[in-house]
Amino acid sequence: MRNPTSGYVFGLILSVVAAVAVIVAAWVYLQARMVRCFMSLGCTDSPVPVLLMMLAGYLLIVGVLTAIASRVFNCSPVVAFLVNIAPLVAFIAVSVLWIQYSDYARERNVTRGIRTAISEAPAIHLGAPYVKMVDSPNSHVILLLHVPFTVDRTIQSHSLYVLVSFNERNVRYSAQTECNSSGFVRPDFGFHIVDREYIEPPFPFHVSSTKVVSKQLQPGTQYYLLRELHFGHSSCRASDYADFDPKQIIVSLDVAAAKQGLEER
């Protein structure tokens, strides 16, 4: 008769391997499904049936290991089952705790960022917006909207993303109707933070990433908030936007909205 402890250890080792295999398989499946859904612009099927099949496979392995431990090592079936299923339960518990901690840390960082932005608002001074116009080779007209600003002390560039508000409603870019209504903005969300004027876009028109000159902005340097206003109508040229008044776009530091967002968290 063999020692039951050996049976428990034997089952635990194999069940750990099985749990890792199931978790890796589930992760690979979910990643592949996410890519497939993204490429097909949506999915109607649910991943739950496949995940349940994986769980059923793991429970089958646990059952087999429990039976082997009971017959070969004379282990208690109940104890052997609990030992064998413990790795998956432990992995799930650790994953849930990690997700909760990550959510808490993210919320804490967001709250800290808003508070920092509110405290740094008095040190930020925005100037009047102006534009640089350029005809793009791919039949686009691009208005590069610059908003100059300076800071009185070292601040976090992220504070600008928290505080700056662009009011672009009812803006008349061109007297030509077809040129006034076919525009789109890059980056899609936010703006670039740069330390010089631009006469061409920082990135190709199909890229919407954000350019940030530095995470920390220093006094004594002229900075700019930069937005790329792309107009793609084939008949429009830069001359059609010659009368555009960039002061129609109201750029401000909305501290009240930041404080309200902080109170609602």
N, C-alpha and C positions, 0 to 999 in steps of 0.2 A: 504494500500500500504506500503510495507516494504522499509526500507532505502536501496538504491543501494549499499552504502558502505558495508553493511553486505553481500551483494551478492558477491562483489569483494573479501572480506576477506574469505568468504566461499569457493569460487572457488580457491583462491590462496592456501589455506591450503591443499585442496584435490589435487590440481595439483602438489604441492611440494611432497606430498606422492607418487603420480603417477610417478613423475620424478625420485625420489629416487628408486622406485621399478624397473623402466625401466633400470636405470644405473646399479643397482645391478644385474639384470637379464642379461644384456649385458656383464658385467664383468665375471659372472659365466660361461656364454656360451663361451666366448673367452678363459677363463682359461681351461675349459673342452676340447675345441677344440684343444688347444695347446698340452695338454697331449695326446689326441687321435692321433694327427698328429705325435707327437714324438714317440708314441708306434708303430704306423704303418709306421714309416720312411717316412712321407710325406703325404700331402693332395692335392687333385686336385680340391675340391670344394671351393667356395668362401664364406666367412662369411657375405658378403654384403646383400644377400637376407633376411637372418634371422634378421639382424640388421634393415633393412628397414621395416620388419614386426613389429618389436618392436616399431619403430618410428611411424608407421601407427596406432598401438594400442594406443600409447600416444596421437596422434592427435585426435583419435576417442574419447578418454576420455575428452580431451580439448573441443571438439565440444559439447559433452553432457553437460559438466559443463557450457559452454557458453549459451546453450539453457535454462538450468535450471535457471541460473542467470537472463537471459533476461525475462523469463515468471514469475518467482516467486518474484524476487527482483526488477524487472523493470530496469535492468542494460542495458547500451548501449552494443549491441552485439560486436561491434568493440573493445571497451575498455575491456570488459570481456574476449574476446579472447586473447588480448595482455597480460592481467594480468595472465591468466591461462597458457599461453605458456612461460611466462617469466622465471619460475624456470628452465626448461630444457635448455633454451638459456643461462641462467646464469651459470648453471653447466658446460655446454660445454665450455663457454668462460673461466671459471676459470680453467678447465682442460687443455685447450690449452695454457693459460698463464703459468700454472704450468709446463707443458712439456717444453715450451720454456725457462723458468727460469732454469729448471733442466739441459737442454742441455747447457745453458750458463754457469751454475756453474760447470758442468763437464768439459767443454772446459777450463774454467779458472783454474780449479785444475790441469788439464793435463799440461797446459802451465806453471803454477807455478812449477809443479814437474820437468819439463824439465829444466827450468831455475835454479832450486835448484841443480839438478844433474850436470849441467855444472859448476856451481860455486864450487861444492864439488869434482869434478874430481881430482884436484891436490892433494887432501888429501887421495886418495885411491891408494894403492900400491899392485898390483897383483904379486903372486909368480908363480913358474913353476907348471903346473898340474901334478898329479900322480894318480894312481888308486889302489884300493883295490879290489881283486877278491874274489868271493864267489860262490859256487855251491848252487843253490836254491833247496829246496825239490821238487818243481814241475817241475823239469827238465829244469830250466832256469839257465843260467850263467849270473851273474850280475857283471858288472864292475862299481865300485863306483868311479866316476871321482871327485877328489878333486882339487880345485884351492885355495890355501891359499892366504889370503890377510889381510892387516892391514890398519888402518886409523890413520891419524895424529890428527884428531879432531872429535868431534861428528858429525855424518852425518846421513841422512835418508837412511834406507835400500832400499827404493824404488829407490834411485839414481842408485843402482847397476843394477836394471832391465832396467833402461833407457840407461845406458852407456855400459854395458858389451856385447861384441860380441863374439860368438862362431863360428869359422870357422871349420866346420867338413866335408868339401867336400873332396872326394878321400882319406878318412882315411882307412888304412889297419889295421883292428883289429886282423885278424888271417890269417895265411898262408892257412888254409883250406877254400875253397870257400864257402862251405855250412855254415861255422861258421862266415864268414865275412859279409854275406849279409842278415842275418835274424834278425837283431837287431832293437829295438825300444827304445825310450828315455822316461824316466819319470823324472820330470813332462813333459807333452806334450809341455807346453809353459813355458819358463823360467827355473828356477833352485831353489834349496833349498839354504837358507843362514843359516849356522849352526856355532856353536862355538866349535866343537870338530870333530875328525875323526869318520867315520862310517865304521863298518865292516859288516853291514847288512842294508837293505833299511829302511829309516824312516817310510815308509808306505808299505802296501801290493802291489804287482805288479799291481793289477787292479785299484788302486787308483792313480790319477794323481794330487792331490792337492799339494800345495806348503807349505813347512815348513820354517818359518822365525823365527829366534831366538829372534829378537827384532825389533821394528819399528825404533829404533835409535841404531846405532852402535857406540861404545865408543873406544877411543884410549887405548892402553895397552892390548888389547885382540886379540888373534889369531882367525880369522874367516875363513870360507871356503865356497866357492861356490861348491855346490854338485849336480851332475847329475847322475841319475841311467841309465846305459846302459844295457838293458836287451837283451839277446840272447836266443831264444827259440828253436833252433834246438835240437832235442832229442839226437843226437849223439855227441854233443859238450860238452866239460868239461872245467873247468877253465884252465887246462894245455894247451889247444889249444890256449889260449890267452897270454901265458907266454912271447912271444916276442913282444907283443904290446907296442909301444912307445907312451905314452900319449902326448909327445911334438908335435906329428902330429896335435893335436887339438890346434889351435891358439886361445888363449883367450886374449882379449884386451879391453881397454876402448875406445869406438868409440865416441869421443867428436864431431868430424866433423859431423857424422850422426845425433847426437842430435841437433846440431846447425841448420842443414838443416831441420830437422823436425820442429824446432821452427819457422824457416822462412816460412815454407809452411803452417802454421796454420792460 
